[in-house]
Amino acid sequence: MHGRLTLEHPLYDVDLAIILCEMNAFKEGLLYLYEKMKLYKEVIACYMQAHDHDGLIACCKRLGDSGKGGDPSLWADLLKYFGELGEDCSNEVKEVLTYIERDDILPPIIVLQTLSRNPCLTLSVIKDYIARKLEQESKLIEDDRRAIEKYQEDTSAMRKEIQDLRTNARIFQLSKCTACTFTLDLPAVHFMCMHSFHQRCLGDNEKECPECAPEYRSVMEMKRSLEQNSKDQDRFFQQVKSSKDGFSVIAEYFGKGVISKTSNGRPAGTLRSGSTSSSTGF
């Protein structure tokens, strides 16, 4: 074979070449052909059959790097191989766990279940890995707890503000136009978001606050997009499966009121950015 030949336009029959390599036990040829054809599972299977652990790990380092177009699932296959090996392979398992942890390829529970099949492995092999994972999970739980508390506080403040808007009078004390920053004079328009404008600064658009409208439209567009996606079940479940944290995807849909019942009243965002109290003055 000439060094410059590629499998895109080979001058030989690839299937026939594989058969000849297998008939003649030409391992190097098989590895070359499988790798060029991106049949990485077959590549590592060759190393497994040869019981070549060093070559197996070196191969996964080269072909299992997703940053270079590799297949990270090879590390999961490698862990399964060592889990079913039936002999002491502690050093190899520790090295494999390094890459599984680095790229977050498998959850800890799957790692434990896989390695528990090998009676020759002791808990000391995964002790450090489990300790690090537990520490990371504890940190994530604490971060989530703080985020939940903050969201609960923000939600309570928003509900209080909505109730205040519905039941109490609103006093507007802004003395300058939000748009031109000059002294506010009549006729003026005041929005419930506490932004005030000269009527001439608003032009023909007196129904929504120019300051808050872009953010409001962005949220509504996101909600419309989620509503559209929710009608396509295949797309929704694909999003859940492809995400590392499927719960966050579902929570996003719930958070936007897409897959839960919403009230028939006007959303708070509409009230804040779309309602005006007066177009003639304070």
Secondary structure, DSSP 8 states (H G I E B T S, - for coil): --TT--SSS-SS-HHHHHHHHHHTT-HHHHHHHHHHTT-HHHHHHHHHHHT-HHHHHHHHHHHS-GGGT--THHHHHHHHHHHTS-S--HHHHHHHHHHHHHTT-S-HHHHHHHHTT-TT--THHHHHHHHHHHHHHHHHHHHHHHHHHHHHHHHHHHHHHHHHHHHS-------B-TTT-SB--SSEEEETTS-EEEHHHHTT--SS-TTTHHHHHHHHHHHHHHHHHHH-HHHHHHHHHHSS-HHHHHHHHHHTTSSS---SS--HHHHHHH-EEESS--
